[in-house]
Amino acid sequence: MPNYFVETTKAVSVLPINSRPKFFAFGIPSYTNLGDQAVSLASRKYVEAEFPEFQYIEILEDDNDQGIEAVKQIITSQDIVSFVGGGNMGSLYTDHESARRKVFATFVNNLTISFPQSIHFEETAQGQKELQLSQEAYGRNPHLYLVARDGQSYHRMQTIFKNRVLFTPDMVLYLKPRDFHFKRSGALFALRRDGEKVVSDNLIVAMKNLLNDGQRAIKQTDTVLDTVDRITPVTREKLFDHELTLFAHQEMIITDRWHAMVFSALTGTPCLLFGNSYGKGKHAYIDWLEHVNWIDYTDETDPKRLEDTINRLMVSEKHDFDLGPDFGQLHDLIARHLNTMK
């Protein structure tokens, strides 16, 4: 039986039928990557805050095919279809890309929004085959808007797809920064354990030695939880808040995960971001967070130079930042749709 989340307190098995316009959010993850969970959480908060006219309905990626069939039975011209952002449009995660194609190619008469994504189709025979499949599926939908969350992805989407492309930050950057007023201690290494990892183990060891001065505790974690098997809209906000609390206690974050840097930005925690296999963190940092004093991106591998960077970050003054206005293109798109309904 499929689970649909009209609210975040419980799942229902039948979609609501009423006069309210609906915002069908497909692709909602149940896996335990807190970065992707934070994207889904922020997307709901964005639509409910900016466009309360809509009844926001989340459909888990596990229930994609059943969800498509259910939505087809009740969808009207006033409704919007979306697919979750924050992950990777491309050939690295083909299950997600396949689900995305099905949604885009099905609801061709409705405004369809691919929420802010990075993109990477590999330069291999399989990667190019996946690209062709996506081009064909996306091309069937004349009302599809792709939203890129970094400049590199924006230009790539414009080049390889015929759909219209917008440019906004990652949805998690819609959330407001928090001041936890914690006394900070220790350093946290939030590191990948997947195919996007490129930071060498030797460099990580050197960084740990650099930060472990005999008094500073060193912890290692990942934004992918292994303490739970599944996350839904009912449980994700509590887990997200717990992760922010963990970050807010630290003196320093070392990471190769983009969302770990975002969590650091939101909690005022000094953070140094290393790259992944195709540069999504680097480009998103340059586009949206380069002005934030206490975080930085680096390709440096010399521990001595990295020590200078870390020392600078740890004494950087905090300041306000607000990326809300940078969601203007997405806001205008949805607002125009609402105006056509009046």
matplotlib code that plots the C-alpha trace (Angstrom):
import matplotlib.pyplot as plt

x = [0.0, 1.5, 2.2, 1.3, 2.1, -0.4, 0.8, 4.0, 2.3, 1.0, 0.8, -2.4, -3.1, -5.6, -5.0, -7.3, -10.0, -11.0, -11.0, -7.6, -4.8, -2.2, 1.5, 2.5, 6.1, 7.5, 10.8, 10.8, 13.5, 13.1, 16.8, 19.0, 21.0, 20.2, 21.3, 18.6, 16.1, 16.9, 16.2, 12.7, 12.0, 13.1, 11.1, 7.9, 8.6, 9.3, 6.0, 3.9, 5.4, 5.5, 2.4, -0.1, -2.8, -1.4, -2.0, 1.5, 1.5, 4.7, 5.1, 7.9, 10.3, 9.5, 5.9, 6.7, 4.8, 1.7, 1.9, 1.9, -1.2, -3.0, -2.2, -3.4, -6.8, -7.3, -4.9, -6.4, -4.9, -4.4, -2.0, 1.8, 4.0, 7.5, 10.4, 12.7, 16.0, 19.3, 20.6, 22.1, 20.4, 22.5, 23.9, 25.4, 22.1, 20.0, 17.1, 16.5, 16.9, 14.5, 11.8, 12.4, 11.9, 8.6, 7.2, 8.3, 7.1, 3.7, 2.3, 2.9, -0.1, 0.9, 3.5, 6.3, 9.3, 12.6, 13.7, 17.3, 19.7, 23.3, 23.8, 26.4, 26.1, 29.4, 31.4, 31.0, 28.8, 26.5, 26.5, 25.6, 22.9, 21.3, 21.6, 19.7, 16.9, 16.6, 16.6, 13.8, 11.7, 12.2, 11.5, 8.0, 7.0, 6.6, 5.8, 8.9, 11.3, 14.7, 16.2, 20.0, 21.6, 25.1, 26.4, 28.1, 24.9, 22.9, 25.1, 25.1, 21.3, 20.9, 23.3, 21.9, 18.1, 15.5, 13.6, 13.7, 16.2, 16.2, 19.0, 18.5, 20.3, 20.0, 16.6, 18.2, 19.6, 16.1, 16.1, 17.1, 20.4, 20.2, 22.3, 22.4, 24.6, 26.6, 30.1, 32.0, 34.6, 36.2, 36.3, 34.0, 35.0, 31.9, 33.2, 31.8, 31.9, 30.5, 31.7, 31.9, 34.8, 38.1, 39.9, 42.8, 43.0, 46.5, 45.2, 42.4, 45.0, 47.1, 44.1, 43.2, 46.7, 46.7, 43.4, 44.2, 46.5, 46.1, 43.0, 40.6, 38.5, 38.1, 35.0, 34.1, 30.6, 28.7, 25.5, 24.2, 22.8, 23.4, 21.4, 18.1, 16.9, 14.3, 13.3, 9.9, 8.4, 7.2, 10.6, 13.0, 12.7, 13.7, 16.7, 17.6, 17.5, 19.6, 22.2, 22.3, 22.8, 25.8, 27.3, 26.7, 28.7, 31.9, 34.9, 35.6, 34.0, 36.1, 33.9, 33.6, 29.8, 28.0, 25.2, 27.6, 28.9, 25.3, 24.6, 27.8, 26.6, 23.2, 24.8, 27.7, 30.2, 33.6, 33.9, 36.3, 34.9, 36.9, 35.7, 33.8, 34.1, 32.4, 32.7, 29.1, 30.2, 32.8, 30.6, 27.6, 30.0, 31.3, 27.8, 26.1, 28.3, 31.7, 30.8, 30.2, 33.3, 33.4, 33.3, 35.6, 36.2, 39.7, 41.5, 44.7, 46.5, 49.4, 48.6, 50.6, 48.6, 45.4, 46.4, 46.5, 43.1, 41.6, 43.1, 41.6, 38.1, 38.1, 38.5, 36.2, 33.5, 29.9, 27.5, 24.0, 23.3, 20.0, 19.6, 15.9, 15.9, 18.0, 15.0, 13.3, 13.2, 11.5, 9.1, 8.1, 7.5, 5.0, 3.4, 2.8, 1.1, -1.2, -2.1, -3.2, -5.7, -7.4]
y = [0.0, 3.4, 6.1, 9.7, 12.5, 15.3, 16.2, 15.3, 13.6, 10.5, 8.7, 8.2, 5.6, 7.7, 11.1, 13.9, 15.1, 18.7, 22.1, 23.2, 23.4, 20.6, 20.5, 16.9, 16.3, 13.1, 11.4, 12.0, 9.8, 7.3, 6.4, 7.8, 10.6, 13.6, 16.0, 14.7, 14.6, 18.2, 19.1, 17.5, 19.2, 22.6, 22.2, 21.6, 24.5, 26.7, 25.9, 26.1, 29.4, 31.1, 29.6, 28.5, 28.2, 24.8, 21.5, 20.0, 16.2, 14.2, 10.9, 8.6, 7.4, 3.9, 4.5, 6.3, 4.1, 3.7, 7.4, 8.3, 6.2, 7.7, 11.3, 10.7, 9.9, 13.3, 15.8, 19.1, 21.9, 24.0, 21.5, 21.5, 18.4, 18.4, 16.1, 16.5, 18.3, 18.1, 14.9, 14.3, 14.4, 12.1, 8.6, 8.1, 7.1, 5.5, 4.4, 8.1, 9.2, 6.5, 7.6, 11.3, 10.4, 8.6, 11.6, 14.2, 12.1, 11.4, 14.8, 16.7, 19.0, 20.4, 22.8, 20.4, 21.5, 19.7, 21.2, 22.5, 19.8, 19.2, 17.3, 14.8, 12.3, 10.4, 10.5, 6.7, 4.7, 3.9, 7.5, 8.8, 6.2, 7.4, 11.0, 10.1, 8.4, 11.5, 13.8, 11.8, 11.7, 15.4, 16.4, 15.0, 17.6, 21.2, 22.5, 21.2, 23.6, 22.4, 24.2, 24.1, 24.8, 25.7, 27.6, 24.5, 22.6, 25.6, 25.7, 22.0, 21.8, 24.6, 22.8, 19.3, 19.8, 21.7, 22.5, 25.9, 26.2, 28.3, 29.0, 29.0, 27.8, 24.4, 24.3, 23.8, 27.3, 28.6, 27.6, 30.3, 30.1, 29.2, 30.3, 27.4, 29.3, 26.1, 26.1, 24.5, 21.7, 19.2, 18.7, 16.6, 14.9, 14.3, 12.2, 10.3, 6.5, 6.3, 6.5, 10.4, 10.2, 11.6, 12.9, 10.6, 8.7, 10.1, 13.6, 12.8, 11.3, 14.4, 16.7, 14.7, 14.9, 18.7, 19.2, 16.8, 19.0, 16.8, 18.6, 18.6, 15.5, 14.2, 12.5, 11.0, 10.7, 10.9, 12.7, 9.2, 7.7, 4.1, 4.4, 4.1, 2.1, 4.5, 8.1, 9.5, 13.0, 12.0, 11.5, 13.6, 17.0, 15.6, 13.8, 16.9, 19.0, 16.4, 16.7, 20.5, 20.2, 17.9, 20.4, 23.4, 21.8, 21.6, 24.0, 22.8, 20.6, 18.9, 17.4, 16.5, 16.6, 19.7, 19.5, 19.2, 22.6, 23.9, 22.6, 24.4, 27.6, 27.3, 26.7, 29.2, 26.4, 26.8, 24.4, 23.4, 21.6, 19.3, 18.2, 15.3, 13.4, 16.0, 19.3, 20.0, 21.3, 23.6, 25.3, 25.6, 27.1, 29.7, 30.6, 30.9, 30.7, 32.2, 35.4, 33.5, 34.1, 30.8, 28.4, 27.7, 25.3, 24.0, 21.8, 22.2, 19.0, 20.6, 20.2, 23.3, 25.5, 23.8, 24.6, 28.3, 28.1, 26.2, 28.7, 31.6, 29.9, 29.2, 32.8, 34.3, 36.5, 35.4, 37.6, 37.5, 36.1, 35.5, 33.7, 34.1, 36.6, 34.2, 31.9, 34.6, 32.7, 29.8, 32.0, 33.9, 30.7, 29.4, 32.9, 33.2, 29.8, 31.0, 34.1, 32.1, 30.3, 33.5]
z = [0.0, -1.0, 1.5, 0.7, 3.1, 2.9, 6.4, 8.2, 11.1, 9.3, 6.0, 4.1, 1.4, -0.6, -2.2, -1.1, -3.5, -2.9, -4.6, -3.4, -6.0, -5.3, -5.3, -6.0, -4.8, -6.3, -5.5, -1.7, -0.2, 2.5, 2.6, 5.3, 3.6, 5.8, 3.1, 0.8, 3.7, 4.5, 0.8, 1.1, 4.4, 3.0, -0.2, 1.8, 4.1, 1.1, -0.7, 2.4, 3.5, 0.1, -1.5, 1.2, -1.5, -2.4, -0.6, -0.6, -1.1, -0.8, -2.6, -1.6, -4.3, -3.2, -4.3, -7.6, -10.0, -7.8, -7.1, -10.7, -11.3, -8.3, -9.3, -12.8, -11.5, -9.7, -11.2, -12.6, -14.6, -11.5, -10.0, -10.1, -10.3, -9.0, -8.5, -5.5, -5.8, -4.0, -5.4, -8.8, -12.2, -14.3, -14.7, -11.3, -9.6, -12.3, -10.1, -9.2, -12.8, -14.1, -11.6, -12.6, -16.3, -15.6, -13.8, -16.3, -19.3, -17.7, -16.6, -19.8, -19.5, -16.1, -14.9, -13.9, -11.8, -11.3, -8.0, -7.7, -8.8, -9.9, -13.1, -14.2, -17.1, -17.3, -20.5, -21.0, -23.4, -20.5, -19.3, -22.8, -23.2, -19.9, -21.2, -24.4, -22.4, -20.2, -23.2, -24.8, -21.6, -20.6, -24.2, -24.0, -21.5, -22.9, -19.4, -17.6, -15.9, -14.8, -11.8, -11.4, -8.1, -9.4, -12.4, -13.9, -13.8, -15.2, -18.3, -18.8, -18.5, -21.0, -23.4, -23.3, -22.8, -24.7, -21.6, -19.9, -17.1, -13.9, -11.4, -7.7, -4.5, -3.0, -1.2, 2.2, 1.9, 2.1, 5.8, 8.3, 10.1, 13.8, 16.8, 19.3, 21.8, 22.5, 23.9, 21.0, 21.4, 19.1, 15.4, 13.2, 10.0, 7.9, 5.0, 2.1, 1.8, -1.8, -5.4, -5.3, -2.7, -4.1, -0.9, -0.1, 3.1, 3.7, 3.6, 6.0, 8.4, 8.1, 8.8, 11.9, 13.2, 12.5, 14.5, 17.3, 19.4, 22.5, 23.7, 20.8, 20.4, 16.9, 15.7, 12.3, 10.9, 7.6, 6.8, 5.8, 9.0, 10.0, 13.2, 11.4, 8.4, 7.0, 7.2, 6.3, 6.4, 9.9, 11.4, 9.2, 11.0, 14.4, 12.8, 10.9, 14.1, 15.9, 13.1, 13.3, 17.0, 16.4, 14.0, 16.3, 19.1, 16.9, 16.7, 13.1, 10.4, 7.7, 4.9, 1.3, 1.4, 0.2, 2.6, 5.5, 4.5, 4.3, 7.8, 8.9, 7.3, 9.0, 12.4, 12.2, 12.5, 10.8, 7.9, 5.2, 2.2, -0.1, -3.6, -4.9, -8.2, -10.4, -8.6, -7.4, -4.0, -5.4, -7.9, -5.5, -2.9, -5.3, -6.4, -3.1, 0.0, -0.9, 1.0, 4.3, 6.5, 8.4, 5.6, 2.6, -0.2, -1.1, -3.6, -1.5, -0.4, 1.5, 5.3, 6.2, 3.9, 5.1, 8.7, 7.9, 6.3, 9.3, 11.8, 9.8, 9.7, 13.4, 14.3, 11.6, 12.9, 12.3, 10.3, 8.9, 5.5, 3.7, 0.4, 0.3, -2.6, -4.7, -5.0, -7.1, -10.4, -8.8, -6.9, -10.0, -11.9, -9.3, -8.8, -12.6, -12.5, -9.7, -11.6, -14.6, -12.3, -11.3]

ax = plt.figure().add_subplot(projection="3d")
ax.plot(x, y, z, "-o")
ax.set_aspect("equal")
plt.show()
